[in-house]
Amino acid sequence: MLVVCSPRPGRRDYRQVVNRRWFGVLVVVGVLLAAVLGPDPSTRRVAGNPTPASVSEPPSIGLCVTSLTMADRRADLEEVTDFPTAVYGPCDGSTVGEISSVDQAAAPVRQVTGADYWPLTSQCALDAIGYTGSIPPVVKQGAGRPGILWRPSLTFVYTPIGPDAAQRALGQHWSACVINSPTAHPYDGRLRGSLSYGVLPAEFGSCWPSNDVQSTRQIPCDEPHSVELLGTTILDTSPIPADDVRAACAVFAGRVMRTTDPNRQGVQLDILDFMAPSANFPAGNYVLRDQYVSCYALAPPGSRFGGTLVGNGERSLPLVR
């Protein structure tokens, strides 16, 4: 039998085997480190220097709003919604609202229920009086008789807003009030001082295409219309002659229009009751009590109004054919 034996490796051959093994280990470790620490070969390098994102400062009173996220007024009171936010811009063009007040100490939550949100609008309405001005509401009825308290027929909506996500991330905590229309449509003009010395933008009037106010829908006051509601009042149980209410309507209309002659250019003033089967009261003098009464202006025969009468002053009325 022939037996062949392999020679035992010498010391030099053994070192070569060990060196090869260590070299392999180093190659594997290097590949792993490159995979973990090295750049992703699929990414593309972009030239330029990083700059911080622009975040607006808290708003100030009088700032104009160009975009507004509004809470859904039809939502359930227990439904959770994001607290409304706004985008601001210049006031020399069309806007959708204006900042009427700011509370720097407030800390509105990011999300809120309708039950917690809608009461905030009441405070916004009170704060807005200092921004829009006001129309004296009480028409006196003589000694020993209660005055009639009129409320202007305006379509102001008050929307509390807070910081957006970026502003919250920077620690901003404030609340502000925006005056806007129910539709948040853009409008021209300014609301600031509009009830005291300015002209109300047409978007905020209360206008109707015809004197049949119960079967027609309210329209923007910059569209031709026959009727503009100027104010409303609720009479208590004390009897008051209809002619006295009409006279008080004329006094209040002069304040709304800011004129000494609200009947000029053939404008007719009268009262009506939206809650009655027939909105228009019959002609003549009779007793009114415990009723909801509106004071309105009717365009002259053959003409229509082409804008709101609120704050028109002694200028020529906006009449169109």
Buried (B, 14 or more C-beta within 10 A) or exposed (E): EEEEEEEEEEEEEEEEEEEEEEEEEEEEEEEEEEEEEEEEEEEEEEEEEEEEEEBBEBBEBEBBBBEBBBBEEEBEEEEEBBBBBBEBBEBEEBBBBBBBBBBEEEEBEEEBBBEBBBEBBEBBBEBBEEBBBEBEBEBEBEEEEEEBBBEBBBBBBBBBBBBBEEBBEEEBBBBBBBBBBEEBEBBEBBBBEBBEEBBBBBBBBBBBBEBEBEEBEBBBBBBBBBBBBBBBBEBEEEEBEBEBBBBBBBBBBBBBBBBEEBEEEEBBBBBBBEEEEEBBBEEEEEEBEEBEBBBBBBBBEEBBBBBBBBBBEEEEBBBEE
